[in-house]
Amino acid sequence: MPRIVDSHCHLDFPDFDDDLAEVIARAQAAGVERMVTICTKLKALDKVRGIAEAYAPVFFAAGTHPMSAAAEPMVSVEELLGVTKHPKMVGIGETGLDYHYTAESAEVQKRSLAIHIEVARQTQLPLIIHSRAADDDMADILQAEMAIGAFPLVMHCFSSGAALAKTALDLGGYLSMSGVATFKKAQEVRDIFAAAPVERILVETDSPYLAPPPHRGRRNEPAYTALTAQVGADVFNLPLDTFAAQTTQNFDRLFAKAAAWRPA
């Protein structure tokens, strides 16, 4: 199997409580050599960090999801900087803006995003961005913040419009392809990816959500990264092993701390 990376999953979610070891083993058997599990609420940090410590292929990122920004204590720059000292903590977030479900907390989301951006700027760890129904505000914020000082970023589970994709790419960012890109009615999303440089593409599952066919509607898991990668290879008219190697190289460039990590 081609070697590949699941750049975004949620292994701490209850969906995996009963068979986490088997899920990780299946991922490795499917060629998924590394996974980044994402902490979406700081109160879940101990569990997320523990998973990364227990399984060599798993790294973690930490932040406050925009849909939780109003309900959770506002994280501080200092608090997040402290978390980044862990050797397997490799990204900031996920953070961002979600106006589809939580537009009423837009201002709180923006304040939370600004804090995460500052940590990404200080550490040069990649900012992991969730953006839904907020293209204009997200583009404006990223452009303004990048002018203050550069930081690496990835638009996780990208399914926004072409204009936001262009803004993110122009700022040096990456687009991450999830199971959304495999859905029959997602041709517009595939077209946006096809117009992007393949050197800026990652793949992910966002598991347990967004399982690609033939598993759509059921629990997603990191092993299914290979199914999304096959669609990505088709989008870029590349052999699967070439696309897998390219996206792994892209991951190592963006998530340099994960690429440099070695077991103690």
N, C-alpha and C positions, 0 to 999 in steps of 0.2 A: 504494500500500500504506500502511496506517496505520503511523506511526512508533512504534517500541517499543524496549525495552531488554532485553537478556539480562543479568540482574543476577548471574549465576554460571555460569561455564564454566571449562574447564581446557585452554586452548589450548597449554600447554607439554607436554601429554602426548604420548607417541610416536605416538598415533593420528593426529595432525595434522602430523607432521614432513614428510610428502611433498607436502602441498598446502595449507599454511596460508594463503597469499595468496588462493587460490581460495575457501577456506572463508570468509574474512572478506569477500571480494567477494560471495559468495552471500548472506551475512547482510545486507549493505547492500542488495542487490537485493530482498530479502524484507522490507525496512522496518526491519531491526534496526540502528538508528543508533548504538548504543553497546553495548559488551560489557565485563564485568568478569571478567578471567581471574584465577583463584585459585591462589596458591602454597600448597601443602599441606606442604611441607618446606623449611626455610630454605636447604638446600643447592641447591634449584632456583631460588632467588631471581634469580640473574643471568639465567637464561633467561626467566623470567616477566617481569621488569622490561624485558628487551630487546624482548620482543614488544610491550609497551605503548609503548615508545619508538619502535618501528618503524612502528606502525599508529595513526593518529590516532583511530579509533573505540574503541580498546582502552585500558582502565584496568586496574589490578591491585590485589589485596589480598594480604596475606602473614600466615602463621601456621603453626602445627603442627597437622595433622589429629589428632584424638583417637586414631585407629587407629595413628598413628605415634608417639604421645607417648612410649611406653616405649622405642622403638628409636632415636629421634633425641635429640641433646643438648637439654637443657631450655633453651628460649629465655629470655632475660632481658628485663625491662621496658626496660632501657636499649637493648638490641639492637633491639627492635621500634620503640622511639621513634625510633631513628636511621633506620630504613627509612621511617617516615612522613614524613620530610622531602622525599621525592621528590614532585614535583608531580602525578604520576599515580597515586600510592599512595592509595587512597580507602577502604580498609576493613581491619579487623583480623580475621584468620582465613583459612581456616576453622578453628574450634576447637570444643570441645564435649565431648560424652560419647557413646561407642558401646559399649554393653554387649552388643550382638548378636554381634559377632565378637571383641571384646577386653575382656570383662568383667574378666579377670584383672589388667588394668592400670588399674582404676578410680581408685585413689588417685593414680597418676601423672597420669591424665587430669584429675582435679580440680585438681591443682597447676598444670598447664599452663593450664587454663581460667582460673584465678584471675589468672595473669600477663597473659593476653590481655585479661581484663576491666579490669585496672588501666590498661593502655595505652588501651583504648577510653574509659575514664573520663577520663584525662588529655588525650586528643586530641579527644574527642567524634566520632571516626570510628566508623562503625557496626561493632558486633561481629557477625560472621557465624558463626552457630551451627549445628553439625551435632549432632543429637540422635537417637539410635536406641536403643530399648529401655531408656531411662533417664529416663522422664518425671518420676518423683517426685523424683529427685536433681536433675534440671535445674531443675525448678520451685523447689525449696528454695534452690538456689544463687542463682538469678536474683533471688529475693525478698530473700535476705539481702544480696547484693552491691548491689542497687539501694538498699537502706536505708542503706548506707555512703556512696553517692554515685552519682548517675544517670549512665547511659551509653545511647546509642542501640543498638538491636539488631534483627537480622532472624533469624527461624527459617528457615534455608535448606532448600529441598526438603522443605517441611513434610509429614510423613506420620505424625505422632504423634497422641495422643489429644486429645479436646476439652478436657480439663482443662488440659493444657499450653498449648494454643492460647489459652485464656482467660487463663491466667497471663501469657503473653507479651504479649497485647494489653492487659491491665490495667496492665502495666508500661510501656506506650507503645511496645511492639515491633511489628514487621511480620511477616507470614507470606508466604513466597515459594512460588509455585505452579510445580511442575516437571512433567515428563512423567508422573509418578506419577498426577497428578490426571486424566489423560486415559485411564488404563487402565480397561477394562471393569469390573473387580472393585473399583474404588476409590471406590464411591459414598459410603462413610463419610467419606473424605477430602474429596470434593466437598461434602458436607453441612457439614463443619466450615468450609470456606472460605465457603460460602453464608451462614453465621451470623456471619461477621466483617464489619467495616466495609470497604467496597471501598476506602476511603481508606488502608487499611493493607495492601494487597496488592501484591506484586511478582510478576514472572514471570521464569523462568530455564529454562535447559536442563540444567544440571549435565553438559553434554556433556564427554566422549564417551559418557556413560551415559544411560540412561532415555529413549531416543528415543520420541516419541509416535507413535501410528498416523498414517500407514501405514508408518512406518519402524521400528516396534518390532522389537527384536532385531538391528538394525544400528547402525552408528555414529551417534550423535547429533551435531548441530552447531548453532551459534547461529541459523542461518536458520530452524530449526524452532521457535524461540520463538513464531512467529506461529501455529503449530498449537496450542500450549498456550494461547495467548491467546484463540483462538477458543472453546476449551472454557471458559476463564474467563469470557468474555463470556456464554456460555450459562448458566453457573452463576449469574451475577448478573443475568441477563435484560437485558443491555445490548447495543446494537450493538457490533460489533468495534471500530470506530474510537473510540467513546466509552470502552470498556474500555482500549484501548491508550493513549489520551490520559491516562486516570486513573492507570494504573500507571506511566506515564512521569513524571507529576507526583509520584507517590508516591516514585519512585526519586530524583528531584531533591531532594525534601525530606529523604530519609534520607541519600543520598549527596551531600551539599551540596558537597563538594570537587570531585566529578566535574562537578556542574552548573555550578560556577564556573570550571572549567578552560577556558582558551583557548590555542590554539597560540601558541608564541613568535613 
